[in-house]
């Protein structure tokens, strides 16, 4: 497939404004615009014969780990923190 062929198709996608703004800011830092990023994504889908990133549903262990990061433990003293760390290493 010639990815340098005439560009005569349009792709439209509705995304939250803040997502678009944040993505454009990051893409600009690496010298790309949204159109370039979408073209790269579609090219990789074709070249790889599938989506270029691994997409899978997280298992229970992963979900629990993600949730524990979202809700960090709080300690009233350094000693309490160290005791908790020691308890975790005993497992």
C-alpha positions in Angstrom: 0.0 0.0 0.0 1.4 3.4 -1.0 0.9 5.6 2.0 2.1 8.6 0.0 -0.8 8.3 -2.4 -3.2 11.2 -3.0 -5.0 12.1 0.2 -8.6 12.3 -0.7 -10.5 10.8 2.2 -11.5 12.5 5.5 -11.8 10.8 8.9 -13.9 12.5 11.5 -14.0 11.6 15.1 -15.8 13.2 18.1 -13.6 13.4 21.2 -13.8 15.4 24.4 -12.3 18.8 23.9 -9.8 18.5 26.8 -8.5 15.2 25.3 -8.0 16.9 22.0 -6.2 19.9 23.5 -3.9 17.7 25.6 -3.1 15.3 22.7 -2.4 18.3 20.4 0.0 19.8 23.0 2.0 16.5 23.3 2.0 15.9 19.5 3.3 19.4 18.8 6.3 18.6 21.1 7.3 15.7 18.8 6.6 17.7 15.6 3.2 16.1 14.7 -0.3 17.4 14.3 -3.5 15.4 14.8 -3.8 14.5 11.1 -0.2 13.1 11.1 -0.9 11.1 14.3 -4.1 9.6 12.8 -2.3 8.8 9.5 0.5 7.1 11.5 -2.0 5.1 13.5 -3.9 3.9 10.4 -0.6 3.1 8.6 0.5 0.9 11.5 -2.9 -0.8 11.6 -2.4 -1.8 8.0 1.3 -2.7 8.3 0.7 -4.9 11.4 -2.6 -6.3 10.3 -4.1 -5.2 13.6 -4.1 -2.5 16.2 -0.5 -1.4 17.0 -1.1 -1.4 20.8 -2.0 -4.4 23.0 -5.6 -3.9 24.0 -6.9 -6.2 26.7 -9.1 -6.1 29.8 -7.1 -6.0 33.0 -7.5 -9.0 35.3 -8.6 -8.7 38.9 -5.0 -8.4 40.2 -4.2 -5.5 37.9 -7.5 -3.7 38.7 -6.7 -4.0 42.5 -3.2 -2.7 41.9 -4.6 0.3 39.9 -7.1 1.0 42.6 -4.5 0.9 45.3 -2.5 3.5 43.5 -5.6 5.7 43.2 -6.2 5.4 47.0 -2.8 5.6 48.7 -2.3 4.4 52.3 -2.0 7.1 54.9 0.2 6.8 58.0 0.3 8.8 61.2 4.0 8.3 61.7 7.1 7.1 60.0 7.3 4.1 62.2 3.8 3.1 61.1 4.9 3.4 57.5 8.0 1.2 58.1 6.0 -1.4 60.0 3.6 -1.6 57.0 6.5 -1.9 54.6 8.0 -4.7 56.7 4.7 -6.5 56.8 4.4 -6.3 53.0 7.9 -7.9 52.5 7.0 -10.8 54.8 4.4 -12.1 52.3 
